[in-house]
Amino acid sequence: MNEVAQPTPTPELVLRALHHLIDPEVGVNIVDLGMIADVEVGPDGAAVVVILPTTPGCPMHDVLADGTRQIVGNLHGVTSVDVRFVYSPPWTPDRITPAGREALVRR
């Protein structure tokens, strides 16, 4: 039986997947909003996703953390997902990608 090789989890693969996580307050994905500060994936498949919320008192922490765990945890080869929030340096609109800016204009 031929098995199809599955991609090894990489930070790029995680970022691609996180394009499906929409910030419920803004309606744009968290990658294009510039909310992902860092992604690491260890050789054992342990993923760490560092999120930079748009505001220090962001009421969507749980929604973003749960969504990140679900999306990243479903990637082949990911064994665990650690979601961390950081506030320094603070998020600014300069972090929004061109695709994110376009999505905001269409809203």
N, C-alpha and C positions, 0 to 999 in steps of 0.2 A: 504494500500500500504506500503510495506517495504522499508524504506530508508536505503541506505548504509551509514554507518557512515564514514565521511571524517576525515582524520587526522587533529588534531589541528596543526597550524603552529608552528614549533619549529626551533631553530637554526640548528639542525641536518638536518631537512627537507630542509631548505633553502640551506645549504651546498651541500646536495645531488643534488638539482636542479641546483646549480651553476656549477656543473661538466659539464654542457652542454654549458657553456659560454667559448668559445675558444678565447684566446688572438690572434688577427689577425696577429701580428708580429711574434709570436713564434710557433703558431699552437698547443698549449697545453692548457688545461683548466686552468682557473685562480685559482681554488682551489689547484690543484696539483703543480702549479707554486708557491704556498705559498703567493699569493697576497691578500688573505682574512685575514685581521687583526682581525676582530670581526664581530659577527652577534648577533643581539638581536631581539626578537619578543615580543612585549608587549601583555598583556592580551586582548587588543582590536584589535590585529592583525596587529598593526603597526610594520613594519620591518625596522631595521637599518642595513645596510651593510657597513662595513668600509673596504676600499680597500687600499692596500699598493702597489702603482705602482712600477714597476721594475726600473724606472728612474724618477727623479724629473720632467723632461720635457716631460714625456710620451705623445706622440701625440694621444694616443688612449683613453684619458679620456672620451670623449663623447660617443665613441663606447662602452666602458666598462660600463659606467653609464646607457646608454640606454638599453643595453643588460641585465644588472642586474635588472633594473626596469621591463622590459618585463617578464623575467623568473620568478622572485620572485613575481611580481604582479599577475601572472597567477596561483599561488598556492592557493588552497582553504583556505579561512579564512584570507588571507592577505588583509588588508584594505588599506595600503599605504606602499610605499617603499622610504626610505631616503637613498641615496648613498652618502657616505663621503669618501674623499681621505685624507690619512695621509702620512707623509714622515719621521716620526721619531718613532721608530728607522728605519733607512733606510733598504730597502729590500736588501737581499743578497741571493746568490744561496743556502745557507744553508737551506733556507725555502722550497726549492723544495722537494716534497715528493718522496719516492722511485718510485711510479707509474709515477710521472712527469719526473724523471730522465730517466726511461725506455722509455717513450714517446719521449723524446729529442734524445735519442740514435737512435731510429728508424727513425728519420727524416732525 
